[in-house]
Every structure is written in C-alpha cells, then in structure tokens.
Amino acid sequence: MPIHFEHKPGLVVYVTAGDPSLEATRDIALAAIDAGADVIELGVPFSDPLADGPVIQRASERALARGTKLSDVLTIARDIRAAKPAAGLIIFTYLNPILRYGLARFADDAKAAGSDGVLVTDMIVEEAGEYLKEMDRVGLAPVFLAAPTSPDERLAAIASRSKGFIYAISRTGITGKQTSMTSDAAALVERIRASFAPGAERLPVAVGFGISNADHVAQVAEFADAAVIGSAIVDLIERSTAETAAAEVARFIKGLRLQEAATAR
Amino acid sequence: MASIILPSAPSESRPGRFGIYGGRYVPETLMAALLELEHEYEIAKSDAAFQAELAGLLKDYAGRPTPLYFAKRLSEELGGAKIYLKREDLLHTGAHKINNALGQGLLAQRMGKRRIIAETGAGQHGVATATVCALLGLECVIYMGDVDMARQELNVLRMRLLGAEVRGVSSGSKTLKDAISEAMRDWVTNVRTTYYILGSALGAHPYPTMVRDFQRCISREMKEQILEKEGRLPTAVIACVGGGSNAIGAFYEFIPDRKVRLIGVEAGGRGTALGEHAARFAGGVPGVLQGTFSYVLQDENGQIAGTHSVSAGLDYASIGPEHAALHDSGRAEYTSQDDASALNAVVKLARTEGILPAIESAHAVAEALKVAPTMTPRELLVVNLSGRGDKDMGILARELHLQGA
C-alpha cells in the first residue's frame, strides 16, 4: 500500500534502529503504529550524523556500540511490515552506509523488506540521478527534505522528484527540541504546495524538526498534512528501559492525539 | 566489499567535480548558502578590486611571497637530490592556512556576514581564522575536538587571545572530523547570518575549488622561484596531506608539467590496521563524508573509522576530492610516513638547518629524507614546509624526552 495518512494530521514517528536493541526498536515501532502513527521512519545509525542534535547522536552511538548494521535495520523493517501491512515505512539514513552496501543492492533489499520509501539526509536533488533511478526501478518512494532556506525553484525541483510525501524542515538547524513553532514552517508548507506543477500529484507535506508535544502537533495540524516526531521519541526511549520503552512511546503518541481531539472540539 | 555505485553520473564538466569525486552531499538547509557562496565567489574571483585587496594583504600582512630556501646542509648530508624548502612556515600565524583564511574572510565581509565559524585540527586554521576576524572586525567561533585542544593547547590560547571563542567538541573521536561536523551543525542553524570558513580542500562544492584557488599561490611562487634559481622545473614536489589544502596548493600549478612528480604524504600513524593511521589511499574506499565524495576510511558497514596520527592536522578520515582524482589518474603519487619517521624528521631538520617544522609538515620532510639519497645531485626536490613547529613543543617535549635530560 502506498504511503498514506489515515489521521489528520498524520503522524510520522522516527526511531533510531538498534537503540536500545533491534528487538526493542521493532516493538516500539509496532506500539507506535497501534497508538496512531501513520508512518515509521526507521533510522539507520551513522557514526557522523551532522544533521542531528545531541539526542539522536547519542542514540546512534548506542546503536552502533551494539553493532547495528544496515542489514539489521532491513531485517526489522521486514518484521514490522509483516505485522503491520498498512502502515507507512521509510528507511531514514545518511548516504555513506547505503553507498557501502551498494545502492542497487540496498534498493532491492529495502523493497524486499517491505519498506515504502527512503529518505537520505545528505542527498540533494542535483546529486540524486543514480539514486532516483534505483528508487524508481524497484518502486520505492524517494522522500526529500525541503528547508525554509530553499528558494522556490529548488522547492519545485524537490516537489517534482519526491514521492510519498515531502518532509518540510520546520526551521534552520539540526534535529532536536524547540519551544514553539516558527512562522518559517507554515510559510514553507505554503510555498511547497504552490510549487507542484499543474496536473502533478499534490503530495502530502509532513513537518519535522523540533516537534515534541501535543501543542506543536496541534499547530502543525493547522497548516500541514502530518507532523514528524523524532528527537522527542528518541529522548523518551533514552529515558526508558528496553522493557518499558514501547509502552512509554505508545502513551506519548496517544497524548499527542488527545490534545488534537481537544483542539478539534 | 559491496560495489560502490556512484550517486550520480560522473561528469568532468559539472562544477565541483574532480573526475568522479567531489560534489555536494549536504542537508537541504545548506544548499541555498552553498549556491550563494558559489555565486559570490565566482564574482569575487574576477573582480580586480577584490583580488588587489587580497594580494595586498597576502604581501604586506601575511608575508608573501615566502622564500624558496636551498637546504644545503641537509642536501649534502643526504648525498642525493638538491632539497629546496618552500617556507610557508614563515607566514604570519605560522602556516599556509592564512592564505585561505584571508581570502574567505574578505569574501565573508563582501557578502555582509558578520559572524564567522571555522573548524580546526592542529589549530593553525583556527588561529589564521581568528587572526583574520580580528583584522576585519568579525565575530569568530572556532570548533575544535577535545583531543586536539589538549595536544595543541598553545593554539587554543592564541585563538582566545585574538578574541575568538573556542568551542570544544566531545563527540565521536574528538578530533578534526568531529569539529567539522559541529561547525556544520552551527552553520545549518545560523546559516542566514554566518559564514563558514572551511580550512581544508574538503567539504561540499565550492569549498574544495575555492580553498585550492586561495592556496595555489604556493605552487605559482614555487615555480617562479625554482626557475629563477635553477633554470628548470623540480624533479618532484612533496607535501603532506591531511584534508589536502597545502598539498593541492603546492601541486596545482605543476599539474600540466607532466615530468614533475607530485608526491603527497599521508599520516602513517602507528600501524597499518584501520584506526591506527590516516592513510586514506592505503586503507580507504570511495564514499561520502561531510559533503564530498572521496576516499574515506570506513568499516565494512560504511561507518567512518577512527584515525590516529601524532599530528592533529593530518588526523582525518577523508581527503580532498581533487586529490582523489589526482590519485586515480596517477598524476600524483601518495605515500605515507609514520609517527616515528615524522618525529625523526623534525629533529633532523632542526639540527641540520635550524628550522623547526610542524609535525604535519615533517611528514613531507620524512619523505624527502627517504627519497633524496636515491636521487642524483642533478635532481631537485621541493618540499612544502607548510607550517612551523612551535605549536608542537608540548608533544615534542614528551615524545623526544626533551625535559630533564
């Protein structure tokens, strides 16, 4: 099933695979889907995550210290897909691990594992020729980032090459907390929506970076299709044990939904 | 090993590509800034007023041209090639890094950016950047790994005295690679107000090209000077290679002179196992680190490997993309010298010529010590002495047991 957002707004939940363990990541993802997540972003841990703040850096270090490999991430992707046929599933990674794995082999294996798409943090549209060919060959959705600093012509290029959804970065910066939504985010979503070519599929827009509570989700609901929750989840996992993390994450996600119900009244 | 498939079709004609290497692999947030920088740099490059201002500062402030010095005693003692030293160590702030820092500092000023950030390994690029910021009245934040801050403490103190804020980086290996990541995190956050002065011929386009352009004065002068002194081109040019800025500066004008051997010297560290050295061409495979496609020391899962070198400035897991292209085409040769050989070369140069090189530059000297005796007195070796060794006195005192002897 192609990526779709069951809820309004949709929820995209990021987890760093292998933190605190692969089994725990699988259980957390399944619990998150049960609690209302529409899409899971399975993060491939990387040694040098330069787009990430300290929370995801630490999670990556823990996952790597346990020996988490790209092939392991694909294995739990397969488990998640087997248990949840309808949920969206994205592999979220830096470029180097998939280059080393082999781009074509990665495309084949990510598809076979049942993922719907791929987001490569340090891949821009200009460099994406070979990557897009591979995504297209196997039928995976390439999800690109759009930034508040991206001029309109770049947004048009991003919109025309993306599939699944477009990930709008709420503000300049790295992943992690912020106190309130900036006006950057709403303006960016508006510009992205204006950038679709006439007649082209109008992809949903998910807003991420710094979204950490129900207030943020409610704000995003006013102007975008979905909210991405990353560091707040990873932080919660860090503060939980491997046994309690799935339940904590489920409770947290349900809390985001409750606020939404209250504001929708 | 899995085969590497290029993320996009290689093209010589695309800007920022050196053969298949280089390119731009960054978070989208930085793209507007990189495109603006590329555009502004292209304009500045052909702006006579900009070039005149830079030339004036390089001459009167930094001390260019630097001498090409015939190392007579060293040459005689080795009994082979005539060895010339390109004295970048005599520049203001003590290394070639000032060439690039002045160029990019003027560019930042021209672009109206008042806040400067930079990474540094050995501290020489940090000191050069802090110096230029003081000169131009710009705010300056330097990122430096905790390991490097400890081993290059003198340079930390110099940066602070110059008014820069030095921010220690405690993630990863706590060296140059992590300082670059942290500088990029700052840049991605403050991109609207901040200019990132990258100090090596690394990173996303246009940095490798721009840094090389600001450093190519080294080989331009070398060529003029050796022709003036000897009436012919050198047999070989030798330079140490960390990220590769001094080496590309020393090689660039000689690239069309096919008979001139270009020899880059990587850090051999203390062993050949992954993690014990920084010899990218010996143990690395092509990959993407910090914005560019080049040789990268990495494990079989594509995680970036740890590195070791006694010299902070060479202690880095990747190498400038233009070097990767020169390596693959065979136009330049790359070799390595280990920690012990570099330390030995420091002593040798100090005691035969009265010149104390930076431990980075001593890797190039060590290569000259090795190859000069195999050559004839008719042959000419030019060694790029990229920096001076005062900053390394702490390490040298410990490694060479200079105290209480």
Interface residues (C-beta under 8 A of the other chain):
Chain A: F46 S47 D48 P49 L50 A51 G53 P54 Q57 L64 K69 L70 Y94 L95 N96 P97 I98 L99 R100 Y101 G102 L103 A104 R105 T121 D122 M123 I124 E126 E127 A128 G129 E130 Y131 E134 F144 L145 A146 A147 P148 T149 S150 P151 R154 I158 I169 T172 G173 I174
Chain B: M1 A2 S3 I4 I5 L6 P7 S8 A9 G23 R24 Y25 V26 P27 E28 T29 L30 M31 A32 A33 S171 G172 K177 D178 I180 S181 M184 R185 V188 T189 N190 V191 R192 V285 P286 G287 V288 L289 Q290 G291 V296 Q298 E300 N301 G302 Q303 I304
